[in-house]
Amino acid sequence: MSRLTDLIARAKARDSALGDELEREFKALASRRAFGLNFERHRPESVELPGRPVRRGDKVHVLPPRGTTQRGDQRLWRVTRIEGDGEARMAQITLIDAETPETAEVAVADLVVVAEFRDFIYPGLVSTGRVSRGDDKPFHTVINGENFHVLEALTYTHRGKIDAIYIDPPYNTGARDWKYNNDYVEGDDLYRHSKWLAFMERRLKIAGELLKPDCSVLMVTIDEKEYLRLGLLLEQVFPEGRIQMVSTVINPKGAARSAAFGRTDEYVFFVMFGDAAPAAVSLSGEWKITEDRRAGSLRWAELLRAGSNTRRSDRPNQFYPVFLTMRENGPVFHSVGDTYTGANRDEVSAPEGCVAVWPIRSDGTEGNWQISAAILREVISKGYAKLGNWRGSNTAITYLKKGEQSKVDAGVFPIIGRRQDNSIVVDDSGYQPVFIPGTQWRVSSHNAEQGGTNLQKCLIPGRKFPFPKSVYAVEDALRFFVKDNLNAIILDFFSGSGTTAHAVMRLNRQDGGRRQCISVTNNEVAADEQAALRKAGLRPGDPDWEKWGICDYITKPRIAAAITGKTPEGKDIEGDYKFTDEFPMAEGFEENAEFFTLTYESHVAIGANFAFQRIAPLLWMRAGSEGRRIDDLPEGGWAVADTYGLLVDLDRAGAFCDAVAAKGGLRVAYVVTDDDRRFQAVARALPDGVEPVRLYESYLSNFRFSMGR
């Protein structure tokens, strides 16, 4: 190791950039595990940013000529000079990391900016529309952008605030379903799996920063191509998490596999943090649950112990007789004897007219009762024990365990009468059983064709999206963890068609919740459509190209349709929702949603406060994505919205703090200053419960993120 360190130091002395690269690779190799999941991290990812203005100093790719389908120049260039105006603008570019210096002069229109994951970015958001039917409810947000960059931006707005993450990442089937460094990963790529792991690891690490450490859950769906590697990756990235995998049937007919069994299911990994655990919930009858677990009334348990520790010697204090007597309409309890310690139970005499029932196992050997004699006497007096048909000393005895007793005590099952043996009779007409299912889910509503593809056809007719999830499957998975959290924040950074946001809206309708979903997707055009668009002379970034992208063509229209109840063409959506909550889709949802596109700002513009409008949505999201947004720097030096305030002129701090106190209910106060002393003075003057957040005058320290750090 010391020899390698010396060689790297010598390389740095001759070529600092090369030396830094060697040192990074050396550290990566040195940190590899002797056991566990080892994979190549590859070179840092890069992403093209079509539509982003080309500036001096940018890294760029040279695009192929319009009208061709050939691949562009994937070498990385840096812009050293830009001259001219309008369409005639020309850029001088220099090849990066070239052994032999190479320069070229290219039309600016033929360049696309490239962001590498080790570069700094200055993110912003620009609104591209909203749908509002939910009065004062929080807004669901849909962000069109590279998901790694959006996750970085969310570390400012939602660090430690996310209750649940649900993602359906690329399954890495080899069918051109995802890109790494601007290229589709083909099935014959020797590094296909390690590229996928590197791609996922970078995103999962940032996602972990967003989850609440004390109680949150990460859900990841996957199929057989990567589930083994994903399981190991999750264990390594989240050693503090408790991980469980569920198998769920999504295609009962089976998807054909060459020379293999047809695939009917996929897998869902649940990574639980802190106190997070699946809750017992009320689920529809389509869940394949055994009848004793689905019981719609009280569950009477056998008093005779079954399973383990069933011998008399295992629980000697719980070996005693129960005395019964026969009445005209059946048996009744007479009394409960004391613990018997003798060797011959026949020596115990029953009261006159009674028989003794002992805990005798099916093989004739002596066993024990579930509870002590003293507790049984109390249970009988309350009516929480019941007798079966008269069979003398073999008469069955059942009772209510503590959990079932508590349902009666709480009024879940009102007592409406008593039987001859004093056991209670209850009204179970309004009871909905709750339970936690096992790890094999075979639920008809989870069928991806019915609850995904066909439902999407109703919402956005004529628009195709491959393999959408069943909205009911996502809804059920979330329900186990956010049922009792009506204000939960759910994130999906592989949102695709927007199923997760749709599922959250359904949950809100069922219980009046105010949960909100942050959906992140890019505007990638499907691989099989790109060739035709390129032949037509179009490029990414052109409006006629972008309108066919996932976000603009699928995600935004689908979420808008779900809320309004109308298709993108303005027609009422045909069909009804099924299963847990059945109602016409044309009713829509009383929800709000706003759509944004991630922008890449110039540090010059941010430093000079020229980009506040792009930063404003981030401040609004951090304060809860509710109510009015402050979109411009206030002329009066300060402004107060529904959930937050903004102070830009500290000479007006007194008036600002008074306004914050008078408004009430504010969560955040943003104070723009480079002076820590004055910031602390404002923070002390703010009402309790209002979080003071310092914004530097240059904003650079707040909104600069280093990709791949």
Order of alpha helices (4+ residues) and beta strands (2+ residues): alpha-alpha-beta-beta-beta-beta-beta-beta-beta-beta-beta-alpha-beta-beta-beta-alpha-beta-alpha-beta-beta-alpha-beta-beta-beta-beta-alpha-beta-beta-alpha-beta-beta-beta-alpha-alpha-beta-alpha-beta-alpha-alpha-alpha-beta-alpha-alpha-beta-beta-alpha-beta-alpha-beta-beta
